[in-house]
Amino acid sequence: MTGAEWFGSVPGGLNRYFTDLFGALRQHPGTVVSAAAFGDPPPGGRSWGTTEGSTLHRTGRSVLVSTSIAGSPPESLGLPTILDRHFCLYGSPAVGPRHRHRLVVHFHGPWAAESRMAGATEFVARAKYLVERARYAGAERFIVLSEHFRDVLVTDYRVPAERIEIIAPGVDLDRFTSTPRPEPAEGPVVLCIRRLERRMGIDRLIQAWPAVLSAHPGAKLVIIGTGTAEAELRAQVASSNLGRTVDFAGRVTDERLAAWYEQADCTVVPSVALEGFGLIALESLASGRAPIVTDCGGLPDSVRGLDPSLIVAAGDVEALAARIVAALGGAVPAPDDCRAHAESFSWAAAAARHHALYTELRG
């Protein structure tokens, strides 16, 4: 497995997924797995070095280090290994005189399109798209978390649908546990845990917040995360005179995050574009807190089997405000129901499906 960064060094949904999947595969019977990414690795993992440096520098280092350690036990027995790539730039090539890999690509999202939405020029976005296409060449299978990203691969990257596997992610049910909400000292708490990027829809959530306050004057919105849009989101809060009711908590540890979940009445995932699944929704459910999500990409997959009313139209400020108001009035699934739904997304099941795919490719 090759990824971008280990979650312990750089928080984020992709890094959480990569790190937790590696851990789940290490526990799966009959699987021999190694993994490399930047930052401090968990037990059994490898590091390409620190997370510092330019993208170009890190790309070269990941290829150099991966090539120097080529040759794993399956290869020494004359059998092909699976190279499971989780980010297009990093790691060794899948072919060459020292490699007998069968390439699998985890498609976590269109890098080029995400860059375009973040403000990159069309030239830069197009260059990234060409890099993606080149690094996906030779892949025998693609893994996505939802039907939405399968459709993106088929439409935008011309990948045949029969080469794409949809495997739902898991959630760490030990890390996130359901606890009763303590009696609030003040008003209700709404939690939003996102990278602060434009496509995450946090600006729409802030636009919806005055309507929520009209119905629940003591409510507080806590936004956890960092990103390139942080300054403009803070400016939006200030210009709307919402500073006393909106708190930017920045990056927090897992322990502190669990404490925030315990205090929350509900969570919100207001994405407006390029959402593959939304692992944060599963973490919220495992913590016994219902997430209100938009109908963006694969987000609805996390709650559809629990309560479809938790899904609102992406970008619809009025609908988002109305659903939060209803949630704070008690119109959400009970904590035990949220937890039970989260338990249907197990890392053991995800690891078993990956193992079956790898076994098939090795013949």
C-alpha positions as CSV (number, residue, x, y, z in Angstrom):
1,M,0.0,0.0,0.0
2,T,1.3,3.5,-0.8
3,G,-0.4,6.6,0.5
4,A,0.1,10.3,1.1
5,E,0.6,10.7,4.8
6,W,0.0,8.7,7.9
7,F,-3.0,10.0,9.9
8,G,-0.9,10.4,13.1
9,S,1.1,13.1,11.3
10,V,-1.5,14.7,9.1
11,P,-5.2,14.4,10.0
12,G,-7.7,14.1,7.1
13,G,-10.2,11.6,5.7
14,L,-7.9,10.0,3.1
15,N,-5.1,9.6,5.7
16,R,-7.5,8.2,8.3
17,Y,-8.8,5.7,5.7
18,F,-5.4,4.6,4.5
19,T,-4.1,4.2,8.1
20,D,-7.1,2.3,9.3
21,L,-7.3,0.0,6.3
22,F,-3.7,-0.9,6.8
23,G,-4.4,-1.8,10.4
24,A,-7.5,-3.9,9.4
25,L,-5.5,-5.8,6.7
26,R,-2.8,-6.6,9.2
27,Q,-5.4,-8.3,11.3
28,H,-7.0,-10.2,8.5
29,P,-6.0,-13.9,8.3
30,G,-3.8,-14.8,5.4
31,T,-2.8,-11.3,4.4
32,V,0.8,-10.1,4.3
33,V,0.8,-6.4,4.0
34,S,3.3,-3.5,4.1
35,A,2.5,0.2,3.6
36,A,4.4,3.4,3.2
37,A,3.5,7.1,3.4
38,F,5.1,10.3,4.8
39,G,5.2,11.0,8.5
40,D,5.3,8.8,11.6
41,P,4.0,5.3,10.7
42,P,1.9,3.0,13.0
43,P,3.3,-0.4,14.0
44,G,4.3,-2.3,10.9
45,G,4.2,0.7,8.6
46,R,7.1,2.5,6.7
47,S,7.8,6.1,6.3
48,W,9.3,7.9,3.2
49,G,10.4,10.7,5.5
50,T,8.9,13.9,7.0
51,T,5.8,15.6,5.7
52,E,7.8,18.7,4.8
53,G,9.1,19.7,1.4
54,S,7.6,20.5,-2.0
55,T,5.3,18.1,-3.8
56,L,8.0,17.5,-6.4
57,H,10.6,16.7,-3.8
58,R,8.3,14.3,-1.9
59,T,7.3,12.6,-5.2
60,G,10.9,11.9,-6.0
61,R,11.7,10.7,-2.5
62,S,8.8,8.3,-2.4
63,V,9.8,6.7,-5.8
64,L,13.5,6.5,-4.7
65,V,12.8,4.9,-1.3
66,S,10.1,2.5,-2.7
67,T,12.4,1.3,-5.4
68,S,15.3,0.7,-3.0
69,I,13.1,-1.6,-0.9
70,A,11.4,-3.4,-3.8
71,G,11.2,-7.2,-3.2
72,S,8.8,-8.6,-0.6
73,P,8.3,-12.1,0.6
74,P,5.7,-13.0,-2.1
75,E,8.1,-11.7,-4.8
76,S,10.9,-13.8,-3.4
77,L,8.7,-16.9,-3.8
78,G,8.1,-16.0,-7.5
79,L,4.6,-14.7,-6.9
80,P,3.3,-11.3,-7.9
81,T,2.5,-8.8,-5.2
82,I,-0.4,-6.3,-5.2
83,L,0.6,-2.6,-5.4
84,D,-2.4,-0.7,-3.9
85,R,-1.9,3.0,-4.6
86,H,-3.9,5.5,-2.6
87,F,-2.5,8.7,-4.1
88,C,-1.4,9.0,-7.7
89,L,1.9,10.8,-7.1
90,Y,3.6,8.7,-4.5
91,G,5.3,5.4,-4.6
92,S,7.2,3.2,-7.0
93,P,6.0,2.4,-10.6
94,A,3.9,-0.7,-11.1
95,V,6.2,-2.1,-13.8
96,G,9.9,-2.4,-14.5
97,P,12.7,-5.0,-14.1
98,R,12.5,-5.1,-10.3
99,H,8.7,-5.1,-10.1
100,R,6.1,-7.9,-10.7
101,H,3.2,-5.9,-9.3
102,R,-0.5,-6.2,-10.1
103,L,-1.7,-2.6,-9.8
104,V,-4.8,-1.6,-7.8
105,V,-5.8,2.1,-7.5
106,H,-7.9,3.4,-4.7
107,F,-9.7,6.4,-6.3
108,H,-10.4,8.8,-3.4
109,G,-11.3,11.7,-5.6
110,P,-10.4,13.7,-8.8
111,W,-7.2,15.5,-7.8
112,A,-7.4,17.8,-10.8
113,A,-11.0,18.8,-10.2
114,E,-10.4,19.4,-6.5
115,S,-7.5,21.7,-7.4
116,R,-9.6,23.6,-9.9
117,M,-12.3,24.2,-7.2
118,A,-9.5,25.4,-4.8
119,G,-8.5,28.1,-7.3
120,A,-5.8,26.4,-9.5
121,T,-5.5,27.7,-13.0
122,E,-6.8,25.6,-15.9
123,F,-3.2,24.8,-17.0
124,V,-2.3,23.4,-13.6
125,A,-5.6,21.4,-13.3
126,R,-5.1,19.9,-16.7
127,A,-1.5,19.0,-15.9
128,K,-2.7,17.2,-12.8
129,Y,-5.3,15.3,-14.8
130,L,-2.7,14.1,-17.2
131,V,-0.5,13.0,-14.3
132,E,-3.4,11.1,-12.8
133,R,-4.2,9.3,-16.1
134,A,-0.5,8.4,-16.5
135,R,-0.2,6.9,-13.0
136,Y,-3.5,5.0,-13.4
137,A,-2.3,3.3,-16.6
138,G,-1.9,-0.4,-16.1
139,A,-4.3,-0.6,-13.2
140,E,-6.2,-3.9,-13.2
141,R,-8.8,-2.8,-10.6
142,F,-10.0,0.5,-9.1
143,I,-11.6,0.7,-5.7
144,V,-14.0,3.4,-4.8
145,L,-16.1,4.0,-1.7
146,S,-19.4,4.9,-3.5
147,E,-21.3,4.7,-6.7
148,H,-20.7,8.4,-7.3
149,F,-16.9,8.1,-7.6
150,R,-17.4,5.0,-9.8
151,D,-19.4,7.2,-12.2
152,V,-16.6,9.9,-12.0
153,L,-14.0,7.3,-13.0
154,V,-16.2,6.0,-15.9
155,T,-17.2,9.4,-17.2
156,D,-14.1,11.6,-16.6
157,Y,-11.3,9.0,-16.6
158,R,-12.6,6.5,-19.1
159,V,-12.2,3.5,-16.9
160,P,-14.4,0.5,-17.8
161,A,-17.1,0.0,-15.2
162,E,-16.2,-3.7,-14.9
163,R,-12.8,-2.9,-13.5
164,I,-14.2,-0.8,-10.7
165,E,-15.1,-2.3,-7.2
166,I,-17.2,-0.4,-4.7
167,I,-16.1,-1.3,-1.2
168,A,-17.6,0.7,1.7
169,P,-15.2,2.0,4.3
170,G,-15.2,1.0,7.9
171,V,-15.2,3.0,11.1
172,D,-13.1,2.4,14.2
173,L,-15.8,1.4,16.8
174,D,-13.2,1.4,19.6
175,R,-11.9,4.9,18.9
176,F,-15.4,6.4,18.7
177,T,-17.9,5.3,21.3
178,S,-21.5,6.3,22.0
179,T,-22.1,8.1,25.3
180,P,-25.2,9.9,26.6
181,R,-25.0,13.7,26.1
182,P,-24.4,15.4,29.5
183,E,-26.9,17.9,30.6
184,P,-25.9,21.1,28.7
185,A,-24.5,23.9,30.7
186,E,-25.6,26.3,28.0
187,G,-27.5,25.8,24.7
188,P,-27.4,23.1,22.1
189,V,-24.2,22.4,20.1
190,V,-23.9,21.7,16.4
191,L,-20.6,20.2,15.2
192,C,-19.0,20.5,11.8
193,I,-15.7,18.6,11.2
194,R,-14.3,19.4,7.8
195,R,-11.2,20.6,5.9
196,L,-11.8,24.3,5.5
197,E,-12.1,24.3,1.7
198,R,-14.6,25.9,-0.6
199,R,-16.2,22.6,-1.8
200,M,-17.0,21.6,1.8
201,G,-20.0,24.0,1.9
202,I,-19.1,25.5,5.2
203,D,-20.0,28.9,3.9
204,R,-23.6,27.7,3.3
205,L,-23.7,26.4,6.8
206,I,-22.7,29.8,8.1
207,Q,-25.4,31.4,5.9
208,A,-27.9,29.0,7.5
209,W,-26.9,29.7,11.0
210,P,-28.9,32.9,11.7
211,A,-32.1,30.9,10.9
212,V,-31.0,28.3,13.4
213,L,-30.4,30.9,16.0
214,S,-33.9,32.4,15.5
215,A,-35.4,29.0,16.5
216,H,-32.7,28.1,19.1
217,P,-31.1,31.4,20.4
218,G,-28.6,29.6,22.7
219,A,-27.2,27.3,20.0
220,K,-23.5,27.1,19.3
221,L,-21.7,26.0,16.1
222,V,-18.3,24.5,16.5
223,I,-16.2,24.1,13.3
224,I,-13.2,21.8,13.6
225,G,-10.5,21.7,11.0
226,T,-8.1,23.9,9.0
227,G,-7.7,24.7,5.3
228,T,-7.2,27.3,2.7
229,A,-10.6,28.8,3.1
230,E,-10.3,29.5,6.8
231,A,-9.6,33.2,6.5
232,E,-12.6,33.9,4.3
233,L,-14.9,31.8,6.5
234,R,-13.8,33.7,9.6
235,A,-14.4,36.9,7.8
236,Q,-17.9,35.7,6.8
237,V,-18.7,34.9,10.5
238,A,-17.4,38.3,11.6
239,S,-19.3,40.3,8.9
240,S,-22.5,38.4,9.9
241,N,-22.0,39.3,13.6
242,L,-22.0,35.6,14.5
243,G,-18.7,35.5,16.4
244,R,-20.3,34.8,19.7
245,T,-22.1,31.7,18.4
246,V,-19.6,30.2,16.0
247,D,-16.3,28.7,17.3
248,F,-13.4,27.8,15.0
249,A,-11.7,25.1,17.1
250,G,-8.9,24.3,14.6
251,R,-7.2,20.9,14.5
252,V,-7.9,18.7,17.5
253,T,-6.7,15.3,18.8
254,D,-8.8,12.2,18.6
255,E,-9.3,12.5,22.4
256,R,-10.6,16.1,22.1
257,L,-12.7,15.1,19.1
258,A,-14.4,12.4,21.1
259,A,-15.2,15.0,23.8
260,W,-16.7,17.3,21.2
261,Y,-18.9,14.5,20.0
262,E,-20.1,13.9,23.5
263,Q,-21.2,17.5,23.9
264,A,-22.9,17.7,20.4
265,D,-26.6,17.4,19.7
266,C,-25.9,16.7,16.0
267,T,-23.2,17.1,13.4
268,V,-23.4,18.6,9.9
269,V,-21.5,17.6,6.7
270,P,-22.5,20.3,4.2
271,S,-20.4,19.4,1.2
272,V,-21.3,20.9,-2.2
273,A,-18.9,19.0,-4.5
274,L,-16.6,16.0,-5.0
275,E,-17.5,14.0,-1.9
276,G,-16.7,10.3,-2.2
277,F,-18.3,9.1,1.0
278,G,-17.7,11.2,4.1
279,L,-15.9,9.1,6.7
280,I,-16.7,11.8,9.3
281,A,-20.4,10.9,9.1
282,L,-19.6,7.3,10.2
283,E,-17.5,8.6,13.0
284,S,-20.4,10.8,14.1
285,L,-22.8,7.8,14.0
286,A,-20.3,5.6,15.9
287,S,-20.3,8.3,18.6
288,G,-24.1,8.2,18.8
289,R,-24.7,11.6,17.1
290,A,-26.8,11.9,14.0
291,P,-25.1,13.6,11.0
292,I,-27.1,15.9,8.7
293,V,-25.5,15.4,5.3
294,T,-26.1,16.8,1.8
295,D,-26.9,14.8,-1.3
296,C,-23.4,15.4,-2.6
297,G,-21.6,12.4,-4.1
298,G,-21.5,9.4,-1.8
299,L,-22.5,11.2,1.4
300,P,-26.1,9.9,1.4
301,D,-24.7,6.3,1.5
302,S,-23.7,6.8,5.1
303,V,-27.2,7.6,6.5
304,R,-29.7,6.4,3.9
305,G,-30.3,3.1,5.7
306,L,-30.9,4.9,9.0
307,D,-33.0,8.0,8.3
308,P,-33.3,9.5,4.8
309,S,-34.6,12.8,6.3
310,L,-31.0,13.5,7.4
311,I,-30.1,14.1,3.7
312,V,-30.7,17.7,2.4
313,A,-30.0,19.2,-1.0
314,A,-26.4,20.4,-1.5
315,G,-26.2,24.2,-1.4
316,D,-29.8,24.7,-0.2
317,V,-29.3,27.0,2.7
318,E,-33.0,27.1,3.7
319,A,-33.3,23.3,3.7
320,L,-30.1,22.9,5.7
321,A,-31.3,25.5,8.3
322,A,-34.7,23.8,8.6
323,R,-33.2,20.3,9.1
324,I,-30.8,21.6,11.8
325,V,-33.7,23.4,13.6
326,A,-35.7,20.1,13.5
327,A,-32.7,18.2,14.8
328,L,-32.2,20.5,17.7
329,G,-35.9,20.1,18.5
330,G,-35.3,16.3,18.8
331,A,-36.0,15.1,15.3
332,V,-33.0,12.8,15.0
333,P,-32.4,9.1,15.5
334,A,-31.6,8.0,19.1
335,P,-27.9,7.6,20.0
336,D,-28.3,3.8,20.2
337,D,-29.8,3.7,16.7
338,C,-26.9,5.8,15.3
339,R,-24.4,3.5,16.9
340,A,-26.1,0.3,15.6
341,H,-26.1,1.7,12.1
342,A,-22.4,2.6,12.4
343,E,-21.7,-1.0,13.4
344,S,-22.9,-2.2,9.9
345,F,-19.7,-0.5,8.6
346,S,-16.9,-2.7,10.0
347,W,-13.3,-2.6,9.1
348,A,-13.2,-6.4,9.3
349,A,-15.7,-6.6,6.5
350,A,-13.9,-4.1,4.4
351,A,-10.6,-5.9,4.9
352,A,-12.2,-9.2,3.9
353,R,-13.4,-7.7,0.6
354,H,-10.0,-6.3,-0.1
355,H,-8.4,-9.6,0.6
356,A,-10.7,-11.3,-1.8
357,L,-9.9,-8.9,-4.6
358,Y,-6.2,-9.1,-4.0
359,T,-6.4,-13.0,-4.1
360,E,-8.4,-12.9,-7.3
361,L,-5.7,-10.7,-9.0
362,R,-2.8,-12.9,-7.9
363,G,-4.6,-15.9,-9.5
